[in-house]
């Protein structure tokens, strides 16, 4: 039986714990960056097929903002952080205090791009640090790369090799909000964690989760 098909609620609970620890680290760093209290939560973790993944955000032609990095070391894989364009613009507007910032034009404001890059660095770095701390595994991320494109084009970069071997990806939902902020103003994004197929068993063994749990 494919190891990924045997993923249980116990596996997802452990991944959610990793996500929440990473979210706590991210919230601290973002609070310092924005000079305001930021809360981050991980409301859900799920496993979906690659076919479902492109439809999950509304189809392959949905325009998104993403941060991508490749993970090397004990559990090679790929990591995406994905936001809708609207959500990315909302965050950058708050960060640079520019209500006119837009990601829907031919040239992007360099200050805004730097702000989004910093968001990506903080979120992916905090998540991988929490994963490494909990597993004692050595993880070596590449420099995060920004993309503003259709979801299908962005995600295919990370799936092109994996889809020949495996059929699943892990989605870790993330909610970013200022303290006491209204729900409508929260920023909602998603981590797509794509460990190479052989990395899943190494990851769950290191987290203390076995197929029998």
N, C-alpha and C positions, 0 to 999 in steps of 0.2 A: 504493500500500500504506500502511495505517495505520502511522504512525511507531512507535507503541507495540508493534505486533506484530513489529517488526524489532529489538526490544531483545535484545541478545546477552549472552553471559557477560562480555564486556568492559564493557558498560554496568553490569552488576550488580557487577562487581569495583570499578568506580570509586565506585558508590554505597556499597559496603561500606567502602571506604577513608574516605569522608566520615563514615560512621557510626562507624568506629573512632576517628577523630580526635575527633569529638564526644564519644564515650564516654570518651576519655582526659581531656578537659576536665571532663566531668561527674564522673568519679571523683575528680578533685582537689578539686572543690567539695564533693562529698558527704563526702569524707574530713575536710575542715575542719568541715563542719556536724555530723557525727556524732562527731568526734574519734577516729576509728578508720580503719584502712586499708581503703579500698573499691576493688575492682576491677570494671571494666565491660568487657564484650566484645560484639561483634556477630557471632554465630555464622552468621547466614544473612541473605540479602536475596533477595526473590523478587517476581515480578510476578504478580498474580492478577486475574481478572475481578471486577467488582463482585458478580456473582451468587455467585462462589466466596467472596468476602470475608465475607459474613454467615455462611456455613456453616463457614468456616475456624476460627472460634472456638467452634464448637459450635451454631450456629444463632442466629437473630435475637432469641430470648427469653433468651439467657444474660445474667445480670446482671453488669455490669462497672463499673469505675471508669475515668474517662478525663479527659485534659486536651486541650482543643481550642483551636487558634488559627488565625486566618486570616493568610496571608502576602500582603503587597502589595509592590510594587516591580517589579524586572525580571522576576521569574518568579512571578506571582500563583498562589496555590494554597491548600491547606488542610493542616494537620498535626494528627494525633491521636497521643497516647501513651495506650495502652490496657493495663490490667492486669485480671486477674480480681479479684473482690472479695477472695478469699483472699490473693492476692499483695499487694494494696494494704494490707490489714489487717496483714499480716506486716511490711511495710516501716514503716508508721506506728507499730506497736507498738515496733519497734526504735528508731525516731527519738525517740519521746516517753517511752519506758521505761514503758509502760502495757500490761500483758498483757491487760487487760479491754477495750481499745478495740475497737469494732465498727462496721462500716458497714452492718449489717443491722438497724437500728432506725429508728424514725420521726424521731428527732432525733439529730444528729451532734455529737460533742464538737468544740468550736471549735478547740481546740489541735490535735487530730488533723487536722481539715480544713486548718488553716494549714500543718501539716507536709506534707500531701499536695500542697497548692498550691506549696509551696517545692520539692518534688521535681519537679513539673511545670515550674516556672520554670527550674530548673537544667538539666533534660534537654532541653527544647525550645530553650532559649536557647543551650546548648552546641552542639546539632546545627546550628542555623541559623547560628551564628557560624562553625563549621567549613566549612559550605557556602559562606558568603559569602567567607571567607578564600581558599578554593581556587578560586573562580570569579571573584572581583572583581565579583560582582553585588551590587546594592543590594537588601537584603531588609528589610522593615519588618513585624515581627509585631504582631498585635493582642495585647491583654492575654489571657493564657491563661484559659480558662473551665473549671470543674470540672463533671463530670456523673457521677451514679451512677444508672444506668438500664439497661434492656435494650439489648443491643448494636445491634439494629436501629434503635431510636429514636435512639440517640446518633450512629451513623454516617450516618444519613439526612440529618442536618443538613449534613454536608460533601459528600454525594453528590447532593443534590437537583438541582443545576444541572449538575454534571459528567456525570451518567448520560445526559443527553440528547445528549452529544457524544462521549464516550469510554467505553470498556468496561473499563479497567484501573486498578489501584492498586498502589503499591509498598509492600511490607511489609518493615520493617527490624527483625529480632529483636534484643532487648537482654537481657543477663543482668547482674544486679547482685549482687555478693556481697562479704562481708567476706573479708579475707585469711585463708586456711586454713579457710574455712567449708565445711561439708559440702554436697554437692550438693543434698540435700533442703531445705536452708535458704536456697537462693538465691532471688532475686526475678527472675522472668522476665516481661518486658513486650514490647510491640510498638509501633513507630512505624508509622503509616499515613500515607505521604506522597502527597498528591493534588494535584500541580501541575495547573493548568488546562491543557487539551490543548495549546494553543500554547506553553506554557512548557517542555515536554519538550525540544524541539529546542534552544531557547535554553540550557537547563541543560546538556545533553550537549555542545553546541558549546563552552560556557564551560569545561567540564571536559576538553576536548580529545578527546572521543569523537565520531566521525562514523558515519554509517550504513555506511560502507565498512570500518570497523574489525572 
